[in-house]
Amino acid sequence: MRILAAFFMAMLLALPIDNVAAASDSVKMTVILQRQYLDGEVSQETREETVVSLKEIWKKYKDWQLINMDGQTIIFRKTVNDISPLLKANGYFGITEDGTLSIFNGKPTRSNKIIQSFFQIDVKKLESRQHEQLKKGIRVLSKAQYKDVIETYRHFAVIR
């Protein structure tokens, strides 16, 4: 991945400014910003930017990784060390019919939309209250709690 980024950066910096700029010394480009979260969700924001030089756009997004670029679009990605806004708004840990620890969009009793799945749990090893909690749903409140729940139930994972 670093080699690819280095290649794009070299390509970006090697392009003559005259080829990028229009007659008015600027060109409109679509800049797509992708944020990838710990839970695998990717959010995408699209912006129209007036680009005077590729060096300036690269400087503006220096904390982002260049993914792709053509004459009209530049795609940058950033890994965010947090859970996604979707999880914060409506995520619940729960258990599927086959015993897989998963995060649902809404309470597991009301939703069958799985956001993320982890591993199968040996439900026979769970205390009855733990099993009931998973069936009802455990609200995802923070990154720390997200990691804590995964670690807690990892001890009950089915090893194949």
Buried (B, 14 or more C-beta within 10 A) or exposed (E): EEEEEEEBEEEBEEBEEEEBBEEEEBBEBEBBBBBBBBBEBEEEEEEEBEBBBBBEBBEEBEEBBBBEBEEEEBBBBEEBEBBBBBBBEBBBBBBBEEBBBBBBBBBBEEBEEBBBEBBBBEBEEBEEEBBEBBEEBBEBEEBEBBEEBBEEBEEBBEEE
